[in-house]
Amino acid sequence: MTSSDDDTDASGLFNEPQDYYAPEKSATFTSYTTKQGTKIPLRLVGHNPLWGHLLWNAGQVIAHYIEDNATTLIQGKNVLELGAGAGLPSFVCAIQGARKVVVTDYPDADLIENLRYNIDHAVDSERRHSIVAKGYLWGNDTQTLQDELDASNNGFDILILADILFNHSEHTKLITTLQKTLKHDSNARALVFFTPYRPWLLQKDMDFFELAREAGFRVKKLFEHTMDKVMFPEDPGDEILRRTVFAYEVAWQT
């Protein structure tokens, strides 16, 4: 073996080719138009395994519901959103006069930074003080969420759960969070809106409400709303179900 053989440079032997990894997807932008015609700009993170890169059907339908019922449902109330993604319902709550809005998602840096970006761009400066974004793991201690409320408050008046029931393994943790954060008051309620994007698992989605009843809550169906088109056209299953948002409220039994 010659000296040139001994000196062969192997430093790049295990380096992946330049295009080996798919490039990270950039953020995208969309908007929501209120019933008064005001556009709320929203930035969506690039592709995210936690599904925060989409503007979900239930979030849009809850936003409309909040607009329609803001006077009695939202104004002067404390609101907590779980699994918020882009945060649309929370921004509508802040704009409509909520006292305090805590908008949360999984404590992933990109998700929470994106929520804070959207707060700065979607909520006007006069209302921005009323909303804060936080990372939160369902089922965990809620003290950092409760700390955002005045000492005289023992919970949130309104909880928002929009299109998160497909996480079937997390239902028990979600119920635990409801128990810890929903104010013990006859007017307090959780708005739970969802679409069965996998229609063959609809019963598993609905199991959440049975767990809620077992935990001391009452469950009331509000309405169904059928969207103009499906979110995932290539997916299998009944198209009408995949376009339908089911709207429920969960409250303490009286």
Solvent accessible surface area in square Angstrom, and as a share of the most:
residue,aa,sasa,rsa
1,M,188,0.84
2,T,83,0.49
3,S,84,0.54
4,S,80,0.52
5,D,75,0.39
6,D,91,0.47
7,D,112,0.58
8,T,101,0.59
9,D,117,0.60
10,A,63,0.49
11,S,92,0.59
12,G,44,0.42
13,L,123,0.61
14,F,177,0.74
15,N,107,0.55
16,E,89,0.40
17,P,88,0.56
18,Q,191,0.85
19,D,123,0.64
20,Y,133,0.51
21,Y,152,0.58
22,A,90,0.70
23,P,120,0.76
24,E,168,0.75
25,K,145,0.61
26,S,92,0.59
27,A,40,0.31
28,T,75,0.43
29,F,137,0.57
30,T,50,0.29
31,S,48,0.31
32,Y,11,0.04
33,T,64,0.37
34,T,12,0.07
35,K,109,0.46
36,Q,139,0.62
37,G,52,0.50
38,T,81,0.47
39,K,139,0.59
40,I,3,0.01
41,P,63,0.40
42,L,2,0.01
43,R,42,0.15
44,L,15,0.07
45,V,15,0.08
46,G,17,0.17
47,H,114,0.51
48,N,11,0.06
49,P,112,0.71
50,L,74,0.37
51,W,108,0.38
52,G,4,0.04
53,H,29,0.13
54,L,40,0.20
55,L,33,0.16
56,W,35,0.12
57,N,7,0.04
58,A,0,0.00
59,G,7,0.06
60,Q,48,0.21
61,V,9,0.05
62,I,0,0.00
63,A,0,0.00
64,H,68,0.30
65,Y,43,0.16
66,I,0,0.00
67,E,20,0.09
68,D,89,0.46
69,N,50,0.26
70,A,6,0.05
71,T,101,0.59
72,T,110,0.64
73,L,18,0.09
74,I,0,0.00
75,Q,87,0.39
76,G,49,0.47
77,K,56,0.24
78,N,5,0.02
79,V,0,0.00
80,L,0,0.00
81,E,2,0.01
82,L,0,0.00
83,G,16,0.15
84,A,11,0.09
85,G,10,0.10
86,A,4,0.03
87,G,0,0.00
88,L,2,0.01
89,P,4,0.02
90,S,0,0.00
91,F,0,0.00
92,V,2,0.01
93,C,0,0.00
94,A,0,0.00
95,I,61,0.31
96,Q,39,0.17
97,G,26,0.25
98,A,0,0.00
99,R,130,0.48
100,K,40,0.17
101,V,0,0.00
102,V,0,0.00
103,V,0,0.00
104,T,1,0.00
105,D,15,0.08
106,Y,101,0.38
107,P,68,0.43
108,D,42,0.22
109,A,83,0.64
110,D,94,0.49
111,L,3,0.01
112,I,13,0.07
113,E,92,0.41
114,N,3,0.02
115,L,0,0.00
116,R,129,0.47
117,Y,59,0.22
118,N,1,0.00
119,I,12,0.06
120,D,78,0.40
121,H,100,0.45
122,A,11,0.08
123,V,2,0.01
124,D,78,0.40
125,S,82,0.53
126,E,142,0.63
127,R,59,0.21
128,R,81,0.29
129,H,133,0.60
130,S,2,0.01
131,I,11,0.06
132,V,41,0.23
133,A,2,0.01
134,K,45,0.19
135,G,32,0.31
136,Y,11,0.04
137,L,75,0.38
138,W,37,0.13
139,G,20,0.19
140,N,74,0.38
141,D,104,0.54
142,T,9,0.05
143,Q,100,0.44
144,T,79,0.46
145,L,0,0.00
146,Q,38,0.17
147,D,92,0.48
148,E,51,0.23
149,L,18,0.09
150,D,69,0.36
151,A,114,0.89
152,S,106,0.68
153,N,29,0.15
154,N,100,0.51
155,G,0,0.00
156,F,0,0.00
157,D,20,0.10
158,I,2,0.01
159,L,0,0.00
160,I,0,0.00
161,L,1,0.00
162,A,11,0.08
163,D,5,0.03
164,I,10,0.05
165,L,1,0.00
166,F,53,0.22
167,N,45,0.23
168,H,45,0.20
169,S,100,0.64
170,E,45,0.20
171,H,6,0.03
172,T,89,0.52
173,K,94,0.40
174,L,0,0.00
175,I,11,0.05
176,T,40,0.23
177,T,0,0.00
178,L,0,0.00
179,Q,73,0.33
180,K,90,0.38
181,T,0,0.00
182,L,2,0.01
183,K,35,0.15
184,H,123,0.55
185,D,57,0.29
186,S,72,0.46
187,N,101,0.52
188,A,1,0.01
189,R,49,0.18
190,A,0,0.00
191,L,0,0.00
192,V,0,0.00
193,F,1,0.00
194,F,3,0.01
195,T,5,0.03
196,P,1,0.01
197,Y,19,0.07
198,R,88,0.32
199,P,16,0.10
200,W,150,0.53
201,L,39,0.19
202,L,45,0.23
203,Q,125,0.56
204,K,104,0.44
205,D,6,0.03
206,M,52,0.23
207,D,58,0.30
208,F,0,0.00
209,F,1,0.01
210,E,85,0.38
211,L,61,0.30
212,A,0,0.00
213,R,108,0.39
214,E,125,0.56
215,A,27,0.21
216,G,29,0.28
217,F,0,0.00
218,R,80,0.29
219,V,26,0.15
220,K,107,0.45
221,K,92,0.39
222,L,44,0.22
223,F,69,0.29
224,E,92,0.41
225,H,83,0.37
226,T,64,0.37
227,M,32,0.14
228,D,140,0.72
229,K,158,0.67
230,V,21,0.12
231,M,48,0.21
232,F,50,0.21
233,P,96,0.60
234,E,163,0.73
235,D,55,0.29
236,P,88,0.55
237,G,40,0.39
238,D,76,0.39
239,E,93,0.42
240,I,96,0.49
241,L,49,0.25
242,R,17,0.06
243,R,43,0.16
244,T,5,0.03
245,V,0,0.00
246,F,20,0.08
247,A,0,0.00
248,Y,18,0.07
249,E,7,0.03
250,V,0,0.00
251,A,1,0.01
252,W,38,0.13
253,Q,102,0.45
254,T,146,0.85
